[in-house]
Amino acid sequence: MTHVPPSAFSEFDAFTAAIGDRIPALFLDYDGTLAAIAPRPELAVMPEEARAVVRRLSALCPVAFVSGRDLDDLAAMVALDDLVYAGSHGFDLRGPALRRQVGVEYVPDLDAAERILHDRLGGISGALVERKRFAIAIHTRQVAPPEKPVVAGTVRAVAQEQARLRVTGGKELFELRPNLPWDKGRAVLALLETLGLEGDGTVPIYLGDDETDEDAFRALAGRGIGIRVMDGAAETAATWSLRDPVEAAAFLGRLADWLAEG
């Protein structure tokens, strides 16, 4: 159902009532959630105020980043040690005493698809093919509108040719990933188990802004809290909302204050 869930910021007291006396385990998307969407991935920088809030929260509760970005790229953009990072939509996980990779055997398929995409999209101005270890993102934000359907058709054709890969979508991008039953939702559930956070005393909270984050909202339904960063009505499984990355950082600041007060 298309709607805007209640604001976790403006209705903060109701939000914390839903947490009760449990300890939050925070799972944070990056692009569009704590960093504003930018024309190119390297320009999507998280404000220093947001980084300071996340650093403060990490001393109060478990914090992990879950992103479509390549793991090393994600860790470099966040630039905070001792956090858990899940890159490539959870196919690549790393943290203190944690290292797990899902889908290593699909890397040659991604290599072949990357070569084909560069060849077929090379003549389309603005089309950006971004290789990650476990995925390929095809960005269309800077592609002229008449050319966007051409990019879409090319990506779908390559996905059909590479049967071990599947195509997913996001904001102005397509992504080719291993055709495995694995996504941000399954990655979050795996992290909860690996990090020993499955007990009744912990409540997982996931912040995200995109279609790929809906996998996590659905996975946590009934056991955790989903917050979608959104600037208008959308179909979402999240039960709370925030308006934009600025409000998301402000919300996390209030959450840190609330946790610090005990």
C-alpha positions in Angstrom: 0.0 0.0 0.0 1.3 3.4 -1.0 1.5 5.7 2.1 3.9 7.6 4.4 4.4 5.9 7.7 4.5 8.1 10.9 7.6 10.1 11.4 10.1 8.6 13.8 11.5 12.1 14.4 8.3 14.2 15.1 6.7 11.3 17.0 9.9 10.3 18.8 8.3 9.5 22.1 5.9 7.0 20.4 8.9 5.6 18.6 10.9 5.0 21.8 7.9 3.5 23.5 8.0 0.8 20.8 11.6 0.1 21.8 10.7 -0.2 25.4 13.6 -1.4 27.6 15.3 -3.3 24.8 18.7 -2.4 23.4 18.6 -1.3 19.7 20.8 -2.9 17.1 21.1 -0.4 14.3 21.4 -1.3 10.7 22.0 1.7 8.4 21.9 2.1 4.7 24.3 4.8 3.3 23.2 6.4 0.0 20.0 8.4 0.4 19.9 7.5 4.1 22.8 9.3 5.7 24.4 10.7 2.6 22.4 12.6 0.0 22.0 11.0 -3.4 24.7 12.5 -5.8 25.2 12.4 -9.6 28.2 10.0 -9.1 28.8 7.5 -6.3 32.0 9.1 -5.2 30.3 12.5 -4.6 27.8 11.0 -2.1 29.6 12.1 1.1 28.2 11.6 4.6 28.3 14.9 6.5 30.7 15.1 9.4 27.8 15.7 11.8 26.2 12.4 10.8 29.5 10.6 11.2 29.9 12.0 14.7 26.4 10.9 15.6 27.1 7.3 14.4 30.4 7.3 16.3 28.5 8.2 19.4 25.8 5.6 18.8 28.4 2.9 18.3 29.5 3.3 21.9 25.8 2.9 23.1 24.5 0.0 20.9 25.5 -2.3 18.1 25.8 -0.4 14.7 26.2 -1.9 11.2 26.1 -0.4 7.7 24.3 -2.4 5.0 24.8 -1.0 1.5 24.8 -1.8 -2.1 28.3 -0.2 -2.3 31.4 -2.3 -2.6 32.5 -3.2 0.9 35.9 -1.4 0.8 34.2 1.7 -0.8 31.5 1.7 1.9 34.1 1.4 4.8 36.1 4.2 3.3 33.1 6.5 2.9 31.9 5.9 6.5 35.5 6.0 7.8 34.7 4.6 11.3 36.7 1.7 12.7 35.2 -1.2 14.7 31.8 -1.2 13.0 30.3 -4.0 11.0 30.1 -3.4 7.3 27.9 -5.4 4.8 28.7 -4.4 1.2 27.2 -5.4 -2.1 23.8 -5.8 -0.5 25.1 -8.1 2.1 27.2 -10.5 -0.1 30.4 -9.2 1.5 30.5 -8.8 5.3 33.2 -7.7 7.6 33.6 -6.5 11.2 35.6 -7.1 14.3 36.1 -10.9 14.4 33.8 -11.3 11.4 34.5 -12.1 7.7 32.0 -13.7 5.4 31.5 -13.6 1.6 28.5 -15.0 -0.2 28.6 -15.9 -3.9 32.4 -16.0 -4.6 31.8 -18.6 -7.3 29.7 -16.0 -9.2 32.6 -13.6 -9.7 33.6 -15.0 -13.2 30.0 -14.4 -14.3 30.1 -10.8 -13.1 33.5 -10.4 -14.9 31.9 -11.5 -18.2 28.9 -9.3 -17.7 31.1 -6.3 -16.9 33.0 -6.7 -20.2 29.8 -7.0 -22.2 28.2 -3.9 -20.5 31.2 -1.7 -21.1 31.2 -2.8 -24.7 27.5 -2.2 -25.3 27.0 0.9 -23.2 30.3 2.6 -24.1 28.6 4.8 -26.7 25.8 6.1 -24.4 26.8 9.4 -22.8 26.3 9.4 -19.0 25.9 5.7 -18.6 28.1 4.6 -15.7 29.1 1.0 -15.2 30.3 0.6 -11.6 31.9 -2.8 -10.7 31.8 -4.1 -7.2 33.2 -7.4 -6.2 29.8 -9.1 -6.0 27.6 -6.8 -8.1 27.6 -4.4 -11.1 25.7 -1.2 -10.8 24.6 0.6 -14.0 23.8 4.3 -13.1 21.4 6.2 -15.4 21.1 9.5 -13.5 23.2 11.4 -16.1 21.8 9.6 -19.1 19.5 11.7 -21.4 15.9 10.6 -21.0 15.5 9.2 -24.6 18.5 6.9 -24.0 17.3 5.5 -20.6 15.1 2.8 -22.2 18.1 1.7 -24.3 20.2 1.3 -21.1 17.4 -0.7 -19.5 17.0 -3.0 -22.4 20.7 -3.6 -22.6 21.0 -4.5 -18.9 18.0 -6.9 -19.2 19.5 -8.5 -22.3 22.8 -9.1 -20.5 21.0 -10.6 -17.5 19.2 -13.0 -19.8 22.5 -14.0 -21.4 24.2 -14.5 -18.0 21.8 -16.9 -16.5 23.5 -17.1 -13.1 22.9 -13.4 -12.6 19.7 -11.4 -11.9 18.8 -7.8 -12.4 17.4 -5.6 -9.6 16.5 -1.9 -9.6 17.0 1.2 -7.5 16.9 5.0 -7.8 18.3 5.7 -11.3 20.2 2.4 -11.4 20.1 -1.2 -12.3 22.2 -3.8 -10.7 23.3 -7.3 -11.7 23.9 -9.6 -8.8 24.4 -13.4 -8.3 21.1 -15.2 -8.7 21.1 -16.4 -5.1 18.4 -16.2 -2.4 20.4 -13.5 -0.6 19.7 -9.8 -0.1 19.9 -7.1 2.6 17.2 -8.7 4.6 18.9 -12.1 4.7 22.2 -10.4 5.5 20.7 -8.6 8.5 19.2 -11.8 9.8 22.6 -13.5 9.4 24.3 -10.6 11.2 21.8 -10.8 14.1 22.6 -14.5 14.5 26.4 -14.1 14.0 26.6 -11.2 16.5 24.5 -12.9 19.1 21.7 -10.3 18.8 18.7 -12.5 18.4 17.5 -12.4 22.0 14.4 -10.7 23.3 16.5 -7.9 24.9 17.5 -6.6 21.5 15.4 -4.8 18.9 16.9 -4.6 15.4 16.2 -1.2 13.7 16.9 -0.8 10.0 17.1 2.6 8.2 17.0 2.7 4.4 15.5 4.7 1.5 15.3 2.4 -1.5 13.6 -0.7 -3.0 16.6 -2.9 -2.0 16.0 -1.8 1.7 12.4 -3.2 1.5 14.0 -6.7 1.7 15.3 -5.8 5.2 12.0 -4.2 6.2 10.1 -7.3 5.3 12.7 -9.6 7.0 12.4 -7.7 10.3 8.6 -7.5 10.2 7.2 -8.6 13.6 10.6 -8.7 15.3 12.2 -5.4 14.5 11.6 -1.8 13.3 11.9 -0.5 9.8 12.3 3.2 9.1 12.2 4.4 5.5 13.8 7.7 4.5 11.3 9.1 1.9 10.1 12.4 0.6 6.7 11.2 -0.5 4.3 8.3 -0.4 5.6 5.0 -1.5 4.8 1.3 -1.1 6.8 0.2 1.9 6.9 -2.4 4.6 8.6 0.1 7.0 6.5 1.2 10.0 8.1 4.5 10.5 9.6 7.2 8.2 12.1 10.1 8.0 12.1 12.8 5.4 15.7 13.0 4.2 19.3 12.3 5.3 19.4 15.6 7.3 16.4 14.5 9.4 17.8 10.9 9.6 21.0 12.3 11.2 18.9 14.5 13.6 16.8 11.4 14.5 19.9 9.4 15.3 21.2 12.2 17.5 17.9 12.2 19.5 18.2 8.4 19.8 21.8 8.7 21.1 20.6 11.2 23.7 17.8 8.9 24.7 20.1 5.9 25.1 22.7 7.9 27.0 20.0 9.0 29.5 19.3 5.3 30.1 
